[in-house]
């Protein structure tokens, strides 16, 4: 049994365990994801300082770009979380909703919450004038998340939700409404 299969099985066991266990695991998963984001931001700032990268934009342009990205990112993330909570689930893969969520932003994309997080990270990058967060670390963060979704979370969702998720996956783009499913990495 490889590490990928072990991780998928661990998520599946957590997602199908008792409500008490899922509730206990939720803060753990949320803290890990929060630390993962914070680590990317911290390392990006350090890299900027070490390599003395230039500022991205001059005042007021970095603010004019940062605030809409942050506002849209927070609104999209909040809207997504609301739809998970509505069906008694959380955004944490260890305590997901018990059913497939296809309402709200999930009508248009399978991972609108992460799309919001990506926008927030770009917004933070512009706000703090971090060359490496905006142009290196946020794109790397996106790639890491896409790979984790494709090879860990989506197989677990197909295992737990069956054809409902497989059909949803075929009809709904991963992140961006309007892009055909065939553009997503790794789909067959």
N, C-alpha and C positions, 0 to 999 in steps of 0.2 A: 504494500500500500504506500503510495507516494504522499508527499506533504500536501499537495493540492487536494487529494481525496480526503485526507485527514481533516483539513481545514473546512472543506465543504460539509463533511459529516458533523464536525463540531458545530458549525452554524445551524445545520438542520436539527441537531439534537437540542440546541438552545432554543431555536424558534418553535419547536414542538413540545418543549418541556412545560412544566406547570407555570401558571401566571406568577407565582411567588418567586420562582427561580429566575424567570425572565425579568421581573421587576428588580431583583437584586443585581442582575448583570447589566442593566441599562446604564447606570452611572459609570461603570467600568468602561463600557464601550464608548460612551460619550467623552470621557476623559482621555482615552487613548486617541480618539480622532482629533480632539482639541489640541492635544500635545503634538500630534503629527503635523497639524497646520502651523502651530507655534514654532516647531522645530524648523520647518521650511522658511518661515519669516526670519527667525533668528539667524540661521545660516546665511540667508541672502544678505542681510544687513552686514554680517561679518565679512562676506565675500566682497561686498561693495567697499568696505573700509580697507581690506587687504589690497585689492587691486585698484583702488581709487577710481572706480567707474564714474563717469560723468552723471550729472543730474539729468533726468529725462526731459523735463520741460521747465520753463521759467514761470514765475508767478505772473498771472493768476491761472495759467493754463493747466497746471497740474491739479489745481482744485476744481476747475471747471470739468475736467475729465473724471477725477476721482469720485466726487460726490454722486453723480448720476449712477456710476458703476456700483458704488456702495449701496445707494438707495434701492436700485433695482435688485441687486443681489440679496439684500436683507428681506425685501418684500417677497421675492420669489422663494427664498428659503422658508420664510414664515408661512407663506401660503401652502407650501408643500408639507411642512410639519403639521399644520392645521388639518390637512386631509388625512394624514396618518393618525393623528390623535382622534379624529372623528370616528374611526373604526377600531378604536382601542389598541392602537399600535404606536410604536415610536420609530424615529428615523434610525435608531441603532439596530444593525443587523442581528444582534443577539436577542432583540425583542421587537420583531417586525409586526406589522398588522397581520391579523389572522386570515385576511382575505386580500385578494388583489385590489389595489387602489387604482382606479382609472378615472377618478373625478378631478375637478380642478385642473392644476397644471399637468397632472398625469394623463390627461386626455391628449396632450400635445407632445409629451416627451416622457421616456421611462425614468429619467433621473433629473427632474427639474431642480431638486434640492441641491444636488451637486453642481448643476449649472449656476445656481445662486452662489454657492461657495466659491466657484471659480471667479465669478464676477467680483465678489468681495475681495478675493486675493489680488486680482488685478487692481481694484480700487485702492487697496492698502498700498500696493506697489507704487501707484502714482502719487498717493497722498504723502508717503514718506520719501518719495523721490528715489526709490530703489530700482536701479537699473537691472540688477540681477533678479530681484523678485518678479519684476514685470516681464522681463524678456528671457529668463532662464528657469528660475525655480517654479513659477506658476505653470508654465508649459510642462515641466517635468512632473509636477504634482498632478496635472491633468492626465498625462500618460500613465502614471502609476495607478491612478484611480480607474482609468479605462481598462487597464489590464486586470486589476482586481475585480472589477465588475464582470468582465467577460469570462474570466477563468475561475472565479470563486463564487461571487454572489448570484450571477444569473444561473449557473448550474444548480445551485441550492434552491433558487426560486422555482426552477423547472421541476426539481425533485419534489418540492413541497406543494406547489400549486398546479402542477401538471399541465394539461393542454391549455388551460386558461392563460397561463403565463406565456406559453409557447406562441399562442395566437396573438396575444398582446405584443409580444416581442417582434413578431413578423409585421405588424401593422403600425407600430409606434417607434419613431427614431429614438436613439439613445439620449441625445442631448438637445438637438436643434429641430424644432418643428419645420416641416417643409423639405427636409433632406430625406431622400429615399433610404429605406432600410439597407439597401445594398451597399451604401457608403460606410456602414459601421464595420469596424475591424473585426475579423474573425467569424462573421456570420456565414452560415452555409446556405 
